[in-house]
Amino acid sequence: MKYIYIGDLINTHGIKGEVRITSDFKYKDAVFKKGIPLYLGKRKEKEIINTYRTHKNYDMVTFDGIDNINDVIVYKGDAVYVNRNDIKIDGYFDEDLIGLDVYTNNFIGKVEYILKSKAHDILVLDTGKMIPNISEFVKEINLDDKKIMVEEVEGMTNEN
């Protein structure tokens, strides 16, 4: 299984087993549906979504077979994951970009991780270079060939 981090279960809500999840995952509509399994905490304990709703800035979820606060309080503070194969999306997950080779006309590095910002995501390369993941810079993402083509920007590949 390939687990993808989608947020944190920050608290319970009420006494009937509902939980609050904070998530900025961009494919929430594919994840937060009845019948989709979520994996909670370091042990990735599987719980199946029974109901979903939003409340303020939270994603509110109940799980199949759980109707008591005492059964979900153990998950408070846990990270929440989804199995990559359980959801279908048009596009790619951020995790799909990790390890891809990045090119202008020449190889400039591999994607090491993705930095989240309020404006946009930033591809951080193993060479220390940072590239905003927006169409003005990222011209093509080819998952099959494991490469990303980016626009040459003055100062991006110049050595100091």
C-alpha positions as a printed NumPy array, in Angstrom:
array([[  0.   ,   0.   ,   0.   ],
       [  1.12 ,   3.527,  -0.707],
       [ -0.146,   5.86 ,   1.983],
       [ -0.758,   9.522,   1.24 ],
       [ -0.968,  12.009,   4.104],
       [ -4.2  ,  14.003,   3.933],
       [ -4.396,  15.776,   7.293],
       [ -4.664,  15.446,  11.063],
       [ -7.455,  14.22 ,  13.285],
       [ -7.389,  17.014,  15.815],
       [-10.316,  16.254,  18.074],
       [-13.636,  14.55 ,  18.622],
       [-16.955,  16.345,  18.179],
       [-19.883,  15.502,  20.385],
       [-20.374,  12.154,  22.076],
       [-21.457,   9.988,  19.122],
       [-18.034,   9.303,  17.613],
       [-17.694,  12.166,  15.127],
       [-14.172,  13.509,  14.593],
       [-12.65 ,  16.763,  13.326],
       [ -9.999,  16.548,  10.648],
       [ -7.926,  19.461,   9.386],
       [ -6.871,  18.963,   5.801],
       [ -5.664,  21.065,   2.901],
       [ -5.562,  18.014,   0.626],
       [ -6.511,  19.158,  -2.86 ],
       [ -8.597,  16.069,  -3.722],
       [-10.929,  16.078,  -0.714],
       [-13.924,  15.333,  -2.915],
       [-12.34 ,  11.996,  -3.897],
       [-11.394,  11.045,  -0.328],
       [-14.159,  12.166,   1.993],
       [-16.908,   9.841,   0.794],
       [-18.911,   7.09 ,   2.427],
       [-17.079,   3.785,   2.114],
       [-13.549,   5.178,   1.631],
       [-11.046,   3.76 ,   4.132],
       [ -8.834,   6.154,   6.078],
       [ -5.692,   5.023,   7.884],
       [ -5.012,   6.628,  11.245],
       [ -1.836,   7.182,  13.201],
       [  1.565,   5.521,  13.05 ],
       [  0.005,   2.06 ,  12.966],
       [ -2.27 ,   3.082,  10.059],
       [ -5.392,   1.685,  11.688],
       [ -8.087,   1.317,   9.054],
       [-11.459,   2.987,   9.583],
       [-14.173,   3.255,   6.91 ],
       [-15.968,   6.592,   6.438],
       [-19.662,   6.385,   7.284],
       [-20.625,  10.072,   7.063],
       [-18.916,  13.286,   6.026],
       [-19.749,  16.957,   6.361],
       [-17.919,  20.24 ,   6.725],
       [-18.191,  22.445,   9.788],
       [-16.338,  25.752,   9.913],
       [-12.839,  24.889,   8.622],
       [-13.042,  21.218,   9.573],
       [-13.823,  17.999,   7.778],
       [-16.209,  16.107,  10.036],
       [-16.251,  12.323,   9.75 ],
       [-17.901,   9.355,  11.411],
       [-16.692,   5.797,  10.898],
       [-18.583,   2.564,  10.301],
       [-19.444,   0.777,  13.538],
       [-18.351,   3.644,  15.782],
       [-21.018,   5.65 ,  17.592],
       [-19.28 ,   6.55 ,  20.835],
       [-16.662,   9.184,  21.676],
       [-14.687,   6.603,  23.691],
       [-14.008,   4.579,  20.532],
       [-12.448,   7.5  ,  18.605],
       [-10.714,   9.511,  21.336],
       [ -7.658,   7.243,  20.915],
       [ -7.12 ,   8.775,  17.454],
       [ -6.957,  12.371,  18.729],
       [ -3.771,  13.983,  17.393],
       [ -3.135,  11.257,  14.796],
       [ -2.153,  11.832,  11.197],
       [ -4.714,  10.706,   8.621],
       [ -3.77 ,   8.836,   5.454],
       [ -5.48 ,   7.365,   2.439],
       [ -4.278,   4.475,   0.295],
       [ -3.218,   5.782,  -3.128],
       [ -5.122,   2.94 ,  -4.817],
       [ -8.415,   3.645,  -3.011],
       [ -9.105,   6.925,  -4.8  ],
       [ -9.302,   7.921,  -8.43 ],
       [ -8.338,  11.411,  -9.567],
       [ -7.689,  13.313, -12.769],
       [ -4.124,  14.488, -12.38 ],
       [ -1.403,  13.573,  -9.931],
       [ -0.695,  13.602,  -6.239],
       [  2.162,  15.704,  -4.877],
       [  3.783,  12.455,  -3.746],
       [  3.959,  11.347,  -7.409],
       [  6.44 ,  14.174,  -8.093],
       [  8.97 ,  13.169,  -5.422],
       [ 12.086,  11.755,  -7.083],
       [ 11.291,  12.989, -10.602],
       [ 14.144,  14.484, -12.64 ],
       [ 13.773,  18.2  , -13.416],
       [ 15.07 ,  19.736, -16.644],
       [ 15.28 ,  23.089, -18.365],
       [ 17.412,  22.259, -21.393],
       [ 19.718,  20.431, -18.983],
       [ 19.185,  18.344, -15.873],
       [ 18.93 ,  20.624, -12.819],
       [ 18.028,  18.18 , -10.047],
       [ 15.49 ,  15.762,  -8.571],
       [ 12.384,  16.747,  -6.633],
       [ 13.244,  16.113,  -2.981],
       [ 10.029,  17.393,  -1.412],
       [  7.182,  19.834,  -1.947],
       [  6.951,  22.935,   0.186],
       [  3.404,  24.155,   0.816],
       [  2.739,  27.883,   0.766],
       [ -0.456,  29.902,   0.755],
       [  0.171,  31.1  ,  -2.792],
       [  1.268,  27.803,  -4.406],
       [  3.33 ,  24.683,  -3.916],
       [  7.109,  24.869,  -4.435],
       [  9.191,  22.02 ,  -5.808],
       [ 12.373,  21.771,  -3.739],
       [ 15.165,  19.999,  -5.574],
       [ 18.017,  17.974,  -4.103],
       [ 20.347,  20.698,  -5.405],
       [ 18.638,  23.315,  -3.211],
       [ 16.869,  25.003,  -6.123],
       [ 13.22 ,  25.923,  -5.64 ],
       [ 10.659,  26.08 ,  -8.431],
       [  7.086,  27.329,  -7.99 ],
       [  4.697,  24.604,  -9.146],
       [  2.678,  26.904, -11.389],
       [  2.174,  26.828, -15.157],
       [  4.46 ,  29.823, -15.775],
       [  7.41 ,  27.73 , -14.554],
       [  6.391,  24.068, -14.828],
       [  5.757,  23.335, -18.488],
       [  5.285,  19.568, -18.473],
       [  5.005,  16.773, -15.93 ],
       [  5.562,  13.336, -17.42 ],
       [  5.032,  10.643, -14.805],
       [  5.736,   7.819, -17.286],
       [  9.186,   9.189, -18.18 ],
       [  9.715,  10.401, -14.581],
       [ 10.633,  13.93 , -15.59 ],
       [  9.475,  17.502, -15.256],
       [ 10.257,  20.191, -17.806],
       [ 10.509,  23.72 , -16.398],
       [ 10.972,  27.153, -17.914],
       [ 14.466,  28.596, -17.602],
       [ 14.279,  31.545, -15.249],
       [ 17.183,  33.907, -14.704],
       [ 18.925,  33.032, -11.473],
       [ 17.201,  29.648, -11.102],
       [ 20.091,  27.604, -12.451],
       [ 22.937,  30.137, -12.204],
       [ 25.604,  29.195,  -9.727],
       [ 26.743,  31.829,  -7.217]])
